[in-house]
Structures are given as C-alpha cells and as structure tokens.
Amino acid sequence: MKNNQTEHKHHERLAGLELLRFISAFSVLVWHYQHFSMIGLNLVDFDRVGQPFYQTLRLFYDFGYFGVQVFWCISGFIFFIKYGHAIRVGAVDARSFLIARFSRLYPLHFTTLIITLILQYGYTKFGNDYFVYGENDGRHFLLQILLASEWGFEAGRSFNGPIWSVSVEVLVYLIFFYSMKKFGPSLWINIFIMIICVIIRLLGVKSNIVQCLAFFYLGGCAAVVYWVARGDDRSILAEYMLAGLSLLIFLIGLFLGFFIIASYAAVTCIFFSVVLFWVAALNSGRVSLKLIGVVETLGNLTYASYLTHFPIQLAIATWFRSIEKSVPYQHEGVLMLYIGSVFLTAYFC
C-alpha cells in the first residue's frame, strides 16, 4: 500500500511539471497565431484584439512569448533532478549524455527543417518573399543543420524559426554537464552563475544564450530546494508559502512596470523558478492516476508541438496564398484548425 501511495505521489509531482509544460507550449502556439496576419515578412493590418477568443485567451495572446522562458526553467529543474548527481558520481558520462540529448532533439528538428525548406519554396512560388522568417539561404541552412541557428553567426531567424530556443539550450547543456562534473548540483554555483548572467545583462549585453543560462539555472535552484523540502514534514506548508511568495513577486513586478522595461527579466526569472518548484512539489494525493496519465500525455506533446507548429502555419499560409487570399485569422475556425492540427500532429510524432 505504501509503495502505491509513493508511486502515486511521484506521478503527481511529474504531472505538475507536465501540466506546466503543456500550458507553456499552448502559450507559444497562441502567441505565434499572429503569424497568420503576415504577408511575407510583414504584419498587415494586424488587430491583436480581433484575434479569435481574445478575451478568453488574452493572457496568451499578450504574454505567450514567456512560454520559452518557462521551458528553459523546466529543463533546468528536470536536468538537475535527472542528471545532477549522476554526472557528478560518473554514472552518466559525456558520451551517453550527448547521445541521449541528440536522439531526443535532432530527428524531429531535421525532419521539420526539411519540411519547412520545401514549404518555403512553395510559398515563394506564389510571390517573391518568404513567410515570417527570411534568412533562408545556404549559410543559415548549415547553421540549422548544426543546431547553431542562434549562436551569434546568424543574420536573423531562418527556416523553422522557433528552433532558436533549442539552439541556445544545446550550448547550456554543455555548460551544465561541465558544472555538474566539476562541482555537482550546488546551490551556490547556481547562484553564482545567475549573478554572472545578471551582471552581463546590466552591462547592456543582450544575449539569448545568457538569458537561457539564467533561466536554466533558476530551474536548477528550484530543484536543489525541492530536494531539501521533500524530506521535510513541513513541505506542504513550504509549498503554500512559496505559492504566496510567487504571487507577491509577480504583483510587485507588475506594479513597478518590470514587464515593460529591460529589467523585467530579473522579476520573471524569480517568479517562474518559484512557481516551477511549487508545481513540481504537488503532493496532495487527491488526483487519480488516470487523470495524471492524461496530463502526462499532454506534456509529452510539447516538444513536437513546438517544432511542428510553424510548418503547419506555413502550409496553411501557402494554401491561402495559392488561391490569392489572405488567411482569415480573425475567424474562430482558423484558430481551432491550427491548434487542432498542431496537437494531432504532435501526438503522432
């Protein structure tokens, strides 16, 4: 009986993360819905409020781009939990770590890259420009092949543009492996790395690599705190305290305007890391395993939905361009067709 309860609680904690992953993926999909108002590389008469179900999905339409940062934070949490001690004690070596990452990320990346290449060619046959992402030449194709599309060698976003966030995360994986091998999952090393990232940002350097590193290690901090709290009988109280703290930080950030000035990143980093810990630490034992299984299935769709949503958008935009019409993005049916197609494709992927 005790083993069943332990398994239930373990699955529920994972389900908390899977639910957060799914919400983050959904937020990115809704944020990128604005692509349908584009002709070529330009927004044309875009009306944000006129998007389908705007009042219901307003948070995602307005702030959906934060889904990427949440993904990075979740990755940090999971990697510290799964690999932190294992790398330190030598149970996972560099070769097995890289093979695991490559087999997880690269096949779908390569497939969607080729599909996007073909679809962009089809889009240009009905006009003289590309759709949304314009740097689709040989140099950028090579960068995409190497998963290096956001390493500083690019002139802009190219081909299946959303892969940029995975590209920078690949570099962070290497830093993570070295830091785990050298120091192990240390809270102080995490804090030190985040301080370095903050200093770099304060010096005026804007880098997605640095931003990813900060969010990834914030997730790592949440993992280290989680290790401590899960062995504490007062962990449930800690969860409520952290939930309250996360809400307080969020409201302070809104009040001070941190979402509309350059320093918003510091507040949102803290907010997401605390929320991530809180969601992962769910341990009430009231959710059925069947429901947890559904949530975990939704969570498993996230990477595939992230990489397939732009090719699907491109296919829809190409079809409308072929009949010399703009995409009727203000129609609810277009949104449902888009979202449904993405998650259905992700499921089969």
Secondary structure, 3 states (H helix, E strand, C coil): CHHHHHHHHHHHHHHHHHHHHHHHHHHHHHHHHHHHHEECCEECCCCHHHCCCHHHHHHHHHHCCHHHHHHHHHHHHHHHHHHHHHHHCCCCCHHHHHHHHHHHHHHHHHHHHHHHHHHHHHHHCCCCCCCCCCCCCHHHHHHHHCCCCCCCCCCCCCCCHHHHHHHHHHHHHHHHHHHHHHHCCCHHHHHHHHHHHHHHHHCCCCCHHHHHHHHHHHHHHHHHHHHHHCCCCCHHHHHHHHHHHHHHHHHHHHHHCCCCCCCHHHHHHHHHHHHHHHHHCCCCCCCCHHHHHHHHHHHCCHHHHHHHHHHHHHHHHHHHHHCCCCCCCCCHHHHHHHHHHHHHHHHHC
